[in-house]
Each structure stands twice: as structure tokens, then as C-alpha cells.
Amino acid sequence: MSAAWLLIKILDVLIFLVLGRVIISWINLRPDNPVRNALERIVDPPLAPLRKVMVVGNFDVSPIVVIFGLSFIQRAIASSLL
């Protein structure tokens, strides 16, 4: 197992965490829910700076930007291995 493969898998997990955070925001879990709190602590710090500039009307596009960015990094790492 190489370091690049491990980094790609970590980025996969981060993408799924961002998607989980988006889904939880749609279903509006209670603020004291431990899953919601854990996802907010992990995912919100990288999203916070983007939220200041990436809100279109009432729609927050920062998770989309983060997911595209993480996917781009994954592809760059994978293509460097070939």
C-alpha cells in the first residue's frame, strides 16, 4: 500500500463526509445529535471560508466546490502514479 493510495482513500472519506453533512442539513437533525455534531466539527472548518463567498441566493455551493476540489486532487494524484 503506497502513500498515494492512502491519500486517495482519505480524500474519498472526506468527500463522503461532506456529502453526509449536506444530507444532514437537508433532513434538519436536532442540534444535539452526536452524528450532526461530529460531521459539523470535521466538515465545517474547510467549508466556512468558502461559505463567505460561495452562497448564491439562499443556496450554499461551498460543498460542491469542496467536492470538486477533492476530486481534482484525487485525479492529480492518480494520474501521477501512471
C-alpha positions in Angstrom: 0.0 0.0 0.0 1.6 3.2 -1.1 1.2 6.7 0.5 -0.6 8.0 -2.6 -3.2 5.2 -2.5 -3.7 6.0 1.2 -4.1 9.7 0.5 -6.7 8.9 -2.3 -8.7 6.8 0.2 -8.6 9.6 2.8 -9.9 12.0 0.2 -12.7 9.5 -0.5 -13.7 9.6 3.1 -13.6 13.4 3.2 -15.9 13.5 0.1 -18.4 11.1 1.8 -18.3 13.2 5.0 -19.1 16.4 3.0 -22.0 14.5 1.3 -23.2 13.3 4.7 -23.1 16.9 6.1 -25.2 18.1 3.1 -27.8 15.3 3.6 -28.0 16.0 7.3 -28.5 19.7 6.6 -31.5 18.7 4.4 -33.1 16.5 7.0 -32.5 19.0 9.7 -31.5 16.8 12.6 -31.7 18.2 16.2 -28.7 20.4 17.2 -27.8 17.9 20.0 -27.5 14.9 17.6 -24.0 13.4 18.0 -23.7 12.5 14.3 -24.6 16.0 13.3 -22.1 17.5 15.8 -19.3 15.2 14.7 -19.8 16.0 11.0 -20.0 19.7 11.7 -16.7 19.6 13.6 -15.0 17.7 10.8 -16.5 19.3 7.7 -17.5 22.9 8.6 -13.9 24.3 9.2 -12.9 23.8 5.5 -16.3 25.0 4.3 -16.5 28.1 6.4 -14.2 30.3 4.4 -15.9 29.3 1.2 -19.4 30.0 2.6 -18.5 33.7 2.8 -18.1 33.9 -1.0 -19.9 30.9 -2.4 -23.5 31.5 -1.5 -25.9 32.0 -4.4 -29.1 33.4 -3.1 -30.1 31.0 -0.3 -28.1 28.2 -1.9 -24.7 27.3 -0.4 -22.5 25.9 -3.1 -19.4 25.5 -0.9 -19.8 21.7 -0.5 -19.9 21.4 -4.3 -16.7 23.4 -4.6 -15.0 21.3 -1.9 -16.1 18.0 -3.5 -14.8 19.1 -6.9 -11.6 20.3 -5.4 -11.0 17.0 -3.5 -11.9 15.0 -6.7 -9.4 17.1 -8.7 -6.7 16.4 -6.1 -7.5 12.7 -6.3 -7.3 12.6 -10.1 -4.0 14.5 -10.0 -2.5 12.0 -7.5 -3.8 9.1 -9.5 -2.5 10.4 -12.8 0.9 11.0 -11.3 1.0 7.3 -10.4 0.5 6.2 -14.0 
